[in-house]
Each structure stands twice: as C-alpha cells, then as structure tokens.
Amino acid sequence: MSSFETIVPALAEALEKRGYTALTPVQQAVLATELGAADALVSAQTGSGKTVAFGLALAPTLLGGAERFTDAGAPLGLVVAPTRELALQVRRELEWLYELTGAQIASCVGGMDMRSERRALERGADIVVGTPGRLRDHITRGALDMSALRAVVLDEADEMLDLGFREDLEFILDAAPAERRTLMFSATVPRSIATLAKSYQRDAVRISAGGEAKQHLDIEYRALSVAPADRENAIINVLRYYEATNAMVFCNTRAAVNHLTARFNNRNFAVVALSGELSQNERSHALQAMRDGRAKVCIATDVAARGIDLPNLDLVIHADLPTNPETLLHRSGRTGRAGRKGVSALIVPNNARRHTERLLNNAGLTATWASPPSADEVLRRDDERILADPAFGEPVSDDERGFVETLLERHGAERVAAAFVRLCRGSRSAPEDLLDVAPFTPTGDRPARRDEQPSRRDDFGDSVWFSLSVGRRQNAEPRWLIPMLCRTGNISKREIGAIKMQPEETFVQIAADWADRFLAAIGPDRKLQNNIAVKRLDGTPDLSRAGYQPPKPDKKPHRGKRPFEANAPQGAHKPKFEKRGQPERTGATETKPWAKKPGKPKFDKPRSDGPAKHKKPKNRPG
C-alpha cells in the first residue's frame, strides 16, 4: 500500500495482517521524512493510535537498517508508561507489531514477580516496557543494563508527572546513554512537560497531531442536569438507555467506587470495580471479565483506570465531576477509539452547572446540555430494541416449528407475544423516576447582555405566592434565602420572582408551573432548613403589614426601657438614675454596691503573743 511505503517492511506486513488500511494522523506525523531520527514531543488525543505510532517511529532506530533483530542482549529500546495496565497493553501491541522482526519484548511493572522479570532480562530483551518505579528498582539492582539503549519513549508523560513520577523519570533518563533518541507522547503539553522535554531532549521536534486544539469528533459529550439526590438514579437510567457493550463509570474516591459497585450489583448490572486497593491479580481478573463479556460496567477511580484500553467501550459516565480539564479528556478518551463512536456523559447536579460549564470551556469541548433519560424514554428505547432484534428476521427452523405451533394453539398469538415482552423487560433493571429539573442554558447560547430587555418582576407571569416563617427580625436576606429555596425545592433562580421581606415573615413568588413540584420537593412537613415553615397563599399577599409593629404585650420590654406609650410627653421615657454616694472608708470590710448578698462576717482568730511557728527542720545526714 502507498500509505505504508515509508514503514519498515516487517511492520507494514504486520499492519496489513491486522487489517489496517490507513494510518491515523499521529502515525503519519511520526513517519514524516523531516522528523528523521530526531527527538520528538508529540501531543495527540487519547485513543488516536499513539502506541502503534511510536512503535513505527522506533523501528528504524532499533533495527539500524536490518530486517530482523539478532540474538537479544541488553535492551535497545525502553518504553515507560504510568500504570501497570497501560504497560502491559503497550507490550501486547508491540508484540504483534514487531512479530515478524523476531523482537524479544520484556515487561517490568509493579505488582508482578520481580524475580521472573530479572530472569527475562538476563535472557536478553530487545525492547523493555515498564512502569517508572519498577524500572528504577531494576536499574538500581543492576538487573537492567542501559548501556546499549538507543531510544526511550515516555508514554502518557503528563500522567506520569501527575502521579508524582518526576524523580523516577529523571533517574531513568540520567541512567540512559546521552546519545539516545527520546520520544515523549502526551495528550496535553503543560509547562511541566515542556520543562522536562527541554532538559532531556535535544532539539526536539514538536508534533501536534491535529487533535489537541479541537474536539474529538468520535466522542459525543452530554452534560445531564440532575437534582443532587438523583445522581445515582440518573446513572442507572443512562446505563439502561444506551445499553452499551462496555461502559465505564468514573468516581473520585475508592469509597464511591465501592458504594456504586454494591448498588449496581443489587440492580442486576454485570459490574466490576477498579481501585487502588485491589491487588494486581484482582485487577487483571476484572479487566478480563470486561474483555470477554462477563461484565459490562466498570466502575473505577482515575488513577486505577489510566491507560486502560477496553474493546467496544461505547459509554463513559462521570459519576463525580473531573477535577480539571486534563482529567476530563483522559476519562473521555477511553471511548471513541480507533474510529468507533462513543458517548461521554457528565452527571451534573444543579449546584455544579456553572462549574461544569467552565470545565468544558477550559478543555475546549462543546457539550449538549439535557436531562437524563426518563423512565418512559428508557422503556421506549427497550421496545425499539425488541422490534429491531435480528432474531425476527431469521426463518423458523424445522426443530422449532412444532413447538411454535403448540404455543400458538394453546395460548394464542397475543398471549405469547405478551409473555415474550415480559421476559425481555424482566431481564433488565427497572429504570428510575427522576425529579424534574429546570433546563440549563450555557452562557454562550444566551443573547448578549445589551440585547436583553431589563428584567421586571411585575412581568414575571403566572405565579403562586408562598409565605416563609422568617423575616427581617430573624436577619432574613435574599442572598441566603434564594440558594436555600433552590437547593431544597429543586428549582433555579429563574423560577423565583419577587421577594417581599416583612418583620416576621417573607413572601416569595414562584412560577405557577413549578409550584406543585416545589412543594413536593420540600416534603409533607413543609419545612426548609432551620425549621423555616412554608405556607402556600391564595392570591397576592397583604403587604400593608410592612410598617412598624409594636412588641407583643406578653414580651418584656428591653432592659432600661419602658413600654411604649403614645401620649407620653417627650423625654418621659428617659430613665432616671441616681448617683450613688461614696461610702466612707472604714476599717470594716468594704461592701460592694453590686454584690447580690452581703458577705459573711469574718472573725479574727486569736493571735498568740509567742513567736511565729515554723516547721521543724529535718535532720539530714551530713
């Protein structure tokens, strides 16, 4: 093929056997003639074929013009990856790519038997793939000979720095020969990566494989607004709606992974968990269950899932929002790989919608804002799948015909069809009913501020008034009332109209079509936080009570003041105080004027005329 002309022949043949018909942009970029044997800093999207790309780029350097590797000795190439799973995945990719060259490929990763790795290195390896910590251990112990090294690849370099491997990477690069070739591959190129490249690369060529500045076209981003209490129910409905062959759910903590795994197991989902507390054997079994179809949903933390490449992963769900744009890109990059389409769904609580909008903008992504699939939408999607089942297009076999006729004669076509539908629906987890959430309009979709008409509360539209049992005297203010109403009542600021503050209560205007949902969200006790009572009013409230209200008769007047009297002359309410006379100082004990009770009289003990008594000194030995 013309696109494979510049590739080492043995690797080109391996690509054809694998079914490759064209190279991805990053693979074409590393084979460009202007790159030659120079160092390179490559930024490309996750899932764009970077492993095959650096495998193709390394071949001329490692083979040195030969068609096959000779007897393996000290390694010629070294690939460093951030996690065990990614390192083992890279090894598998390089094994089929270099199969016809006779290359010996060894792996050195944490969690595996170090003695077996040492024996493999002693037998000889052409390429070594490993994680930073384990590679440093082998170098320190003298098991990994770096003297013959011709090229080093840092895969997912930004991830390795995020995981705190800078010191290990610098140790490995310092131990490698100075004239080596160094290739760095990274989804993003922050300042830390640029600094590392400047220190350990010589005149590196910067390659951006067309994906760094624009959105991955094979990934559909969806931001789903939910009530905070509905996060887990929304995830269930998303999983049920898409029915992906493989799906991955990301959480920020191990505790969240364990909680969701238990919840989804109870809901009849085939689920496995990946977190840092699992052993290497447990992680391998979990990934194998996803690959062979025994499990369909993988719930993982960011660290545990870095570098994982699962086949047919069509759906990524962010149960907890990513902490930064890089994490969002790495999570989403698990899907939409090798030309397949994928969906990245962010579960966004109401109070995190602005934060999510900034997160997407900083990542350079455009998402479709919507609500999660409702229970009715999930059931309709199930019906569509039943109707589209390819089994209906297959002819009835002779073995089946007799029993089919028996079923139809005994039960009839309608009852047989109904039983079939019940069986299909019963095998799946039931969808959840979700609370209605006000739609969210991203800032970019709103009209410019100068084109907007000034808002007027008297044009709010149909509304219902509510009374809250808190007012000015309880320090009520809209700045904390509005967030509390939105949070407890599952509404947004757009559904709140005028707020009228009274001394002992507050009147709030709510959009009419949200009034019933507002009350339902508050609950039957009609109480907000701090025991604030909510009462629905009929019509417009009476605002004539906004003036001064005298204190109730049963309340005691303020200390130092007398009850208010309308006809009292001016100045009559000023309290009169009499200046206390200074008591004469006498030999007796002075009585303090503010003392509640007089002190007890003190009696002088009889004093002896003799000398004062002293303790008898102890006789100590000299």
Buried (B, 14 or more C-beta within 10 A) or exposed (E): EEBBEBBBEBBBBBBEEEEBEEBBBBBBBBBEEEBEEBBBBBBBBBBBBBBBBBBBBBBBBBBEEEEEBEEBEBBBBBBBBBBBBBBBBBBBBBBBBBBBBBBBBBBBBBBBEBEEBBEBBEEBBBBBBBBBEBBBBBBEEEBBBBEEBBBBBBBBBBBBBBBEBBEBBBBBBEBBEEEBBBBBBBBBBEEEBBEBBEEBBEEBBEBBBBBBEEBBEBBBBBBBBBBEEBBBBBBBBBBBBBBBBBBBBBBBEBEBBBBBBEBBBEBEBEBBBBBEEBEBEBBBBBBEBBEEEEBBBBBBBBBBBBBBBBEBBBBBBBBBBBEEBBBBBBBBBBBBBEEBEBBBBBBBBBEBBEEBBEBBBEBEBEBEBEBBBBBEBBBEBBEEEBEEEEEEEEEEEEEEEEEEEEEEEEEEEEEBEEEEEEEBEEEBBBBBEBBBBBEBEBEEEEEEEEEEEEEEEEEBEEBBBBBBBBBBEBEBEEEEBBEBBBBBBBBBEEBBBEBBBBBEBBBBBBBEEBBEBBBEBBEEEBBBEEEBEBEBBEEEBEEEEEEEEEEEEEEEEEEEEEEEEEEEEEEEEEEEEEEEEEEEEEEEEEEEEEEEEEEEEEEEEEEEEEEEEEEEEEEEEE
